[in-house]
Amino acid sequence: MHPYLSRFRAHIELLRPPLAPMDLAMPAAAALLAVYAVEGALPPLFPFILASIGAYCAITSSYVYNDCCDIDVDSIAMPDRPLPSAQLCRREAQLWSLFLFLVASAVALYLNPESFAVLVAATIIISIYSSWAKRNTPFSWIFVGLSFGLVPLGVWLAFEPAGILKAGPGLHPAGLMLAAMIAITDWGFTNCDASRDVAGDREKGIPTTPATYGIAATARMVAGFWIIGVGLSLALGLAANLGWLYLAAAALAGGWLLWQNLHFVRHPTAERGERLFYQSANYRAVLFAALITDVLLRAGLGLGA
């Protein structure tokens, strides 16, 4: 393979392509839901595309920065990743992370200063997680959830300002509910991720919850977060006046995911935690795809809020 093509593929791999459906569907759903819940309509196409791309860049920037901080751990658990396998050097990855953040910042500033303020807050929180909290406290996942919960909130504010830095209608309850749903379920999502890395974390002395308290206790905690999250997904549908399509998908997909959580509780292994990690990402992609479809159909039929 040509060296330039190999380096390009390494840059793309740092974005974690298996998570792309979730990471693209979430901001797209947040943008559609914001305008639909407040105005009963759809957002303008160009800002919608910009917001979705900007949020995706913000999310993936945090992935790349986290990999820069975790080269030693990944060399044990995931030695084929671009940085531990020396496909890229740390400096190249740091510049890639910075570029993605700058793209996200430019989009947020263009759309709404409130959105940019949320982006800065989210970036500071996730940077604290990657550079300090993960190696110093078993509760570092709190930082991850808070940061990722701010992502849909930032997208929401891009279209429906809260009236703090830019005149707007105030924040709709569904916006806060969406942010809470992502934050709480990300606590479960992150601890599944940590469960698959438990061997490397213990070897390097990194006190994640699975490494400190065991995968069995972590699995029970993860199940609790997802029970709350699935409940919030149903409440979100009611708060935003969504239709039967979204509510049915939220109930069915949520029930399936809770069943997978139960299996993880009964079989608390690193391998099962890894599988639940990807199942959780697929659940989110399906949930937000259903939300997008529901909003497009209801807005098109004039059934807005």
DRENKE-818572 format. One record per residue (C-alpha): residue number from 1; residue in one letter; y, z, x. Coordinates in nm, 3 decimals, padded with zeros to 5 digits, m for minus. Example, Ala and Ser with C-alpha at 12.3 -4.5 7.8 and 13.67 -1.06 7.14 Angstrom:
REM DRENKE-818572
(1,'a',(m00.450,00.780,01.230)) (2,'s',(m00.106,00.714,01.367)) 
//
This chain:
REM DRENKE-818572
(1,'m',(00.000,00.000,00.000)) (2,'h',(00.349,m00.084,00.124)) (3,'p',(00.529,00.230,00.255)) (4,'y',(00.825,00.181,00.022)) (5,'l',(00.596,00.150,m00.280)) (6,'s',(00.406,00.459,m00.170)) (7,'r',(00.728,00.660,m00.142)) (8,'f',(00.845,00.535,m00.481)) (9,'r',(00.519,00.649,m00.640)) (10,'a',(00.557,00.988,m00.472)) (11,'h',(00.908,01.026,m00.620)) (12,'i',(00.768,00.942,m00.966)) (13,'e',(00.479,01.185,m00.925)) (14,'l',(00.727,01.467,m00.865)) (15,'l',(00.853,01.407,m01.221)) (16,'r',(00.507,01.507,m01.353)) (17,'p',(00.427,01.193,m01.558)) (18,'p',(00.156,01.364,m01.770)) (19,'l',(00.434,01.580,m01.921)) (20,'a',(00.668,01.285,m01.987)) (21,'p',(00.575,01.241,m02.356)) (22,'m',(00.674,01.604,m02.421)) (23,'d',(00.980,01.593,m02.197)) (24,'l',(01.116,01.279,m02.365)) (25,'a',(01.019,01.368,m02.721)) (26,'m',(01.185,01.712,m02.714)) (27,'p',(01.545,01.599,m02.644)) (28,'a',(01.507,01.299,m02.874)) (29,'a',(01.391,01.528,m03.154)) (30,'a',(01.672,01.778,m03.085)) (31,'a',(01.936,01.502,m03.103)) (32,'l',(01.804,01.362,m03.430)) (33,'l',(01.758,01.705,m03.584)) (34,'a',(02.109,01.820,m03.493)) (35,'v',(02.285,01.541,m03.679)) (36,'y',(02.034,01.536,m03.964)) (37,'a',(02.048,01.913,m04.027)) (38,'v',(02.429,01.923,m04.027)) (39,'e',(02.526,01.583,m04.170)) (40,'g',(02.209,01.447,m04.329)) (41,'a',(02.244,01.135,m04.114)) (42,'l',(02.133,00.987,m03.781)) (43,'p',(02.321,01.008,m03.448)) (44,'p',(02.488,00.701,m03.296)) (45,'l',(02.237,00.502,m03.093)) (46,'f',(02.412,00.499,m02.753)) (47,'p',(02.484,00.874,m02.735)) (48,'f',(02.131,00.938,m02.860)) (49,'i',(01.980,00.736,m02.574)) (50,'l',(02.215,00.896,m02.322)) (51,'a',(02.132,01.249,m02.437)) (52,'s',(01.758,01.186,m02.425)) (53,'i',(01.776,01.042,m02.073)) (54,'g',(02.014,01.313,m01.952)) (55,'a',(01.794,01.594,m02.080)) (56,'y',(01.486,01.432,m01.926)) (57,'c',(01.667,01.418,m01.591)) (58,'a',(01.764,01.785,m01.625)) (59,'i',(01.404,01.887,m01.697)) (60,'t',(01.252,01.682,m01.418)) (61,'s',(01.516,01.796,m01.170)) (62,'s',(01.382,02.149,m01.218)) (63,'y',(01.025,02.026,m01.161)) (64,'v',(01.119,01.866,m00.831)) (65,'y',(01.312,02.172,m00.713)) (66,'n',(01.019,02.396,m00.805)) (67,'d',(00.788,02.180,m00.595)) (68,'c',(01.029,02.219,m00.303)) (69,'c',(00.992,02.596,m00.332)) (70,'d',(00.613,02.594,m00.379)) (71,'i',(00.485,02.378,m00.094)) (72,'d',(00.283,02.665,00.054)) (73,'v',(00.113,02.749,m00.276)) (74,'d',(00.053,02.387,m00.374)) (75,'s',(m00.111,02.325,m00.035)) (76,'i',(m00.393,02.548,m00.161)) (77,'a',(m00.415,02.472,m00.532)) (78,'m',(m00.284,02.112,m00.537)) (79,'p',(m00.295,01.974,m00.183)) (80,'d',(m00.263,01.613,m00.300)) (81,'r',(00.086,01.668,m00.442)) (82,'p',(00.359,01.462,m00.267)) (83,'l',(00.507,01.750,m00.065)) (84,'p',(00.198,01.937,00.063)) (85,'s',(00.033,01.602,00.143)) (86,'a',(00.348,01.496,00.336)) (87,'q',(00.404,01.183,00.129)) (88,'l',(00.765,01.304,00.114)) (89,'c',(00.951,01.567,00.313)) (90,'r',(01.126,01.863,00.153)) (91,'r',(01.470,01.713,00.226)) (92,'e',(01.389,01.393,00.037)) (93,'a',(01.264,01.592,m00.260)) (94,'q',(01.576,01.811,m00.260)) (95,'l',(01.797,01.502,m00.267)) (96,'w',(01.587,01.359,m00.551)) (97,'s',(01.630,01.683,m00.747)) (98,'l',(02.005,01.679,m00.682)) (99,'f',(02.035,01.316,m00.796)) (100,'l',(01.856,01.393,m01.123)) (101,'f',(02.083,01.693,m01.182)) (102,'l',(02.394,01.483,m01.118)) (103,'v',(02.279,01.222,m01.369)) (104,'a',(02.219,01.496,m01.627)) (105,'s',(02.561,01.647,m01.549)) (106,'a',(02.743,01.316,m01.591)) (107,'v',(02.577,01.260,m01.928)) (108,'a',(02.653,01.614,m02.049)) (109,'l',(03.017,01.596,m01.941)) (110,'y',(03.055,01.262,m02.117)) (111,'l',(02.905,01.389,m02.443)) (112,'n',(03.047,01.740,m02.474)) (113,'p',(03.169,02.010,m02.229)) (114,'e',(02.967,02.266,m02.424)) (115,'s',(02.653,02.069,m02.339)) (116,'f',(02.750,02.069,m01.972)) (117,'a',(02.807,02.447,m01.975)) (118,'v',(02.457,02.496,m02.116)) (119,'l',(02.314,02.262,m01.852)) (120,'v',(02.474,02.466,m01.573)) (121,'a',(02.343,02.791,m01.720)) (122,'a',(01.991,02.649,m01.758)) (123,'t',(01.995,02.514,m01.402)) (124,'i',(02.105,02.848,m01.256)) (125,'i',(01.833,03.034,m01.448)) (126,'i',(01.550,02.798,m01.348)) (127,'s',(01.672,02.794,m00.987)) (128,'i',(01.652,03.174,m00.978)) (129,'y',(01.295,03.145,m01.104)) (130,'s',(01.187,02.890,m00.843)) (131,'s',(01.365,03.041,m00.544)) (132,'w',(01.331,03.417,m00.612)) (133,'a',(01.173,03.547,m00.933)) (134,'k',(00.834,03.380,m00.898)) (135,'r',(00.774,03.557,m00.567)) (136,'n',(00.915,03.894,m00.668)) (137,'t',(00.815,03.979,m01.025)) (138,'p',(00.514,03.917,m01.253)) (139,'f',(00.761,03.849,m01.533)) (140,'s',(00.925,03.546,m01.376)) (141,'w',(00.815,03.340,m01.676)) (142,'i',(01.103,03.497,m01.871)) (143,'f',(01.344,03.288,m01.663)) (144,'v',(01.149,02.968,m01.734)) (145,'g',(01.150,03.021,m02.110)) (146,'l',(01.519,03.103,m02.121)) (147,'s',(01.603,02.794,m01.917)) (148,'f',(01.390,02.551,m02.116)) (149,'g',(01.502,02.702,m02.444)) (150,'l',(01.856,02.601,m02.348)) (151,'v',(01.757,02.234,m02.313)) (152,'p',(01.734,02.150,m02.686)) (153,'l',(02.037,02.371,m02.746)) (154,'g',(02.237,02.165,m02.495)) (155,'v',(02.127,01.843,m02.663)) (156,'w',(02.217,01.986,m03.003)) (157,'l',(02.568,02.075,m02.883)) (158,'a',(02.615,01.722,m02.749)) (159,'f',(02.619,01.602,m03.111)) (160,'e',(02.721,01.907,m03.314)) (161,'p',(02.960,02.128,m03.109)) (162,'a',(02.962,02.500,m03.176)) (163,'g',(03.340,02.505,m03.164)) (164,'i',(03.373,02.703,m02.840)) (165,'l',(03.487,02.435,m02.593)) (166,'k',(03.519,02.150,m02.842)) (167,'a',(03.603,02.150,m03.211)) (168,'g',(03.286,02.154,m03.416)) (169,'p',(03.116,02.284,m03.729)) (170,'g',(02.958,02.588,m03.563)) (171,'l',(02.596,02.621,m03.462)) (172,'h',(02.346,02.558,m03.742)) (173,'p',(02.067,02.822,m03.770)) (174,'a',(01.809,02.549,m03.708)) (175,'g',(01.962,02.492,m03.362)) (176,'l',(01.904,02.853,m03.264)) (177,'m',(01.557,02.844,m03.417)) (178,'l',(01.466,02.536,m03.215)) (179,'a',(01.590,02.699,m02.893)) (180,'a',(01.393,03.017,m02.967)) (181,'m',(01.079,02.818,m03.044)) (182,'i',(01.095,02.636,m02.711)) (183,'a',(01.178,02.952,m02.514)) (184,'i',(00.894,03.160,m02.658)) (185,'t',(00.630,02.888,m02.643)) (186,'d',(00.736,02.810,m02.287)) (187,'w',(00.641,03.165,m02.196)) (188,'g',(00.289,03.076,m02.307)) (189,'f',(00.307,02.733,m02.146)) (190,'t',(00.421,02.872,m01.809)) (191,'n',(00.154,03.141,m01.797)) (192,'c',(m00.116,02.879,m01.858)) (193,'d',(00.026,02.691,m01.562)) (194,'a',(00.020,03.009,m01.352)) (195,'s',(m00.342,03.073,m01.455)) (196,'r',(m00.457,02.751,m01.293)) (197,'d',(m00.277,02.849,m00.968)) (198,'v',(m00.405,03.205,m00.956)) (199,'a',(m00.617,03.161,m00.640)) (200,'g',(m00.328,03.021,m00.437)) (201,'d',(m00.084,03.277,m00.577)) (202,'r',(m00.309,03.567,m00.481)) (203,'e',(m00.365,03.428,m00.133)) (204,'k',(00.011,03.392,m00.080)) (205,'g',(00.094,03.726,m00.242)) (206,'i',(00.288,03.573,m00.532)) (207,'p',(00.285,03.825,m00.820)) (208,'t',(00.255,03.599,m01.124)) (209,'t',(00.121,03.763,m01.439)) (210,'p',(m00.232,03.614,m01.401)) (211,'a',(m00.243,03.709,m01.033)) (212,'t',(m00.122,04.063,m01.108)) (213,'y',(m00.289,04.151,m01.437)) (214,'g',(m00.572,03.899,m01.455)) (215,'i',(m00.630,03.584,m01.655)) (216,'a',(m00.792,03.770,m01.947)) (217,'a',(m00.481,03.978,m02.016)) (218,'t',(m00.264,03.671,m01.965)) (219,'a',(m00.467,03.471,m02.217)) (220,'r',(m00.408,03.734,m02.485)) (221,'m',(m00.037,03.735,m02.413)) (222,'v',(m00.023,03.355,m02.422)) (223,'a',(m00.194,03.355,m02.762)) (224,'g',(00.070,03.595,m02.895)) (225,'f',(00.353,03.369,m02.780)) (226,'w',(00.195,03.066,m02.942)) (227,'i',(00.137,03.247,m03.272)) (228,'i',(00.511,03.319,m03.284)) (229,'g',(00.592,02.965,m03.174)) (230,'v',(00.379,02.798,m03.441)) (231,'g',(00.538,03.024,m03.702)) (232,'l',(00.883,02.921,m03.578)) (233,'s',(00.787,02.553,m03.595)) (234,'l',(00.714,02.593,m03.967)) (235,'a',(01.031,02.796,m04.026)) (236,'l',(01.230,02.525,m03.845)) (237,'g',(01.110,02.267,m04.095)) (238,'l',(01.235,02.475,m04.384)) (239,'a',(01.567,02.565,m04.217)) (240,'a',(01.644,02.200,m04.136)) (241,'n',(01.525,02.064,m04.472)) (242,'l',(01.248,01.856,m04.315)) (243,'g',(00.982,01.694,m04.530)) (244,'w',(00.611,01.717,m04.588)) (245,'l',(00.523,01.489,m04.295)) (246,'y',(00.669,01.727,m04.038)) (247,'l',(00.543,02.041,m04.213)) (248,'a',(00.190,01.899,m04.240)) (249,'a',(00.190,01.797,m03.875)) (250,'a',(00.329,02.135,m03.768)) (251,'a',(00.060,02.318,m03.968)) (252,'l',(m00.232,02.102,m03.853)) (253,'a',(m00.128,02.070,m03.489)) (254,'g',(m00.033,02.437,m03.478)) (255,'g',(m00.367,02.542,m03.621)) (256,'w',(m00.547,02.326,m03.364)) (257,'l',(m00.347,02.476,m03.078)) (258,'l',(m00.408,02.832,m03.194)) (259,'w',(m00.780,02.753,m03.199)) (260,'q',(m00.751,02.637,m02.837)) (261,'n',(m00.572,02.961,m02.754)) (262,'l',(m00.857,03.158,m02.909)) (263,'h',(m01.099,02.968,m02.689)) (264,'f',(m00.889,03.058,m02.384)) (265,'v',(m00.897,03.426,m02.486)) (266,'r',(m01.277,03.407,m02.510)) (267,'h',(m01.310,03.209,m02.187)) (268,'p',(m01.028,03.327,m01.958)) (269,'t',(m01.077,03.108,m01.653)) (270,'a',(m00.836,02.914,m01.435)) (271,'e',(m00.995,02.587,m01.551)) (272,'r',(m00.950,02.676,m01.918)) (273,'g',(m00.591,02.780,m01.854)) (274,'e',(m00.522,02.443,m01.694)) (275,'r',(m00.676,02.261,m01.990)) (276,'l',(m00.467,02.464,m02.235)) (277,'f',(m00.159,02.383,m02.028)) (278,'y',(m00.204,02.011,m02.091)) (279,'q',(m00.315,02.066,m02.451)) (280,'s',(00.007,02.260,m02.511)) (281,'a',(00.210,01.972,m02.371)) (282,'n',(00.028,01.727,m02.599)) (283,'y',(00.085,01.957,m02.896)) (284,'r',(00.458,01.957,m02.830)) (285,'a',(00.463,01.578,m02.796)) (286,'v',(00.285,01.541,m03.132)) (287,'l',(00.506,01.800,m03.302)) (288,'f',(00.828,01.634,m03.188)) (289,'a',(00.697,01.286,m03.264)) (290,'a',(00.631,01.406,m03.618)) (291,'l',(00.981,01.556,m03.636)) (292,'i',(01.136,01.230,m03.517)) (293,'t',(00.937,01.027,m03.769)) (294,'d',(01.019,01.265,m04.053)) (295,'v',(01.393,01.259,m03.979)) (296,'l',(01.402,00.880,m03.948)) (297,'l',(01.220,00.838,m04.280)) (298,'r',(01.424,01.095,m04.471)) (299,'a',(01.758,00.982,m04.333)) (300,'g',(01.666,00.621,m04.405)) (301,'l',(01.577,00.710,m04.763)) (302,'g',(01.895,00.913,m04.809)) (303,'l',(01.715,01.248,m04.836)) (304,'g',(01.943,01.426,m04.588)) (305,'a',(02.041,01.790,m04.584)) 
//
